[in-house]
Amino acid sequence: MQVNSVTPQPMSDLEQKGMEQKLKKVCDEFSSLFVSMLWKEMRNTVPDDGLIKKSMAEKIFQEMADNKVAEEMSHNEGFALSRVLYEQLKIGIIPAEKKNK
């Protein structure tokens, strides 16, 4: 089976900037989702067998609060998952000749 090679078309600076912004947004969203999943799993390790059981509303509120905290953490410079992902993935969208400039 023969596969024809595809030569990438050069992008304009405006297209390049748009791709970088989209990549940054996706990296931020992934980081937020990852931290949210960490919070959820950490919460699952704490037993919920108190005298008064949590209502469905309390559980929903707690999950929403955790998601908001995860979103804020992912934008924090101390938690650099989003930045590291961005730096690694942008290598694939920036042409080599623009890196040297």
FENKA-V362155 format. One record per pair of residues at least 24 apart in sequence whose C-alpha atoms are under 7 Angstrom apart, sorted by sequence separation. I is the first residue (numbers start at 1). J is the second residue. D is the distance in whole Angstrom. If there is no record, write none. Layout:
i={I;I}
j={J;J}
d={D;D}
This chain:
i={39;36;36;36;35;32;32;32;31;28;28;31;31;28;27;27;27;24;23;20}
j={66;66;67;70;70;70;71;74;74;74;75;81;82;82;82;85;86;86;86;90}
d={7;7;5;5;5;5;5;5;6;7;7;6;5;5;5;6;6;6;7;7}
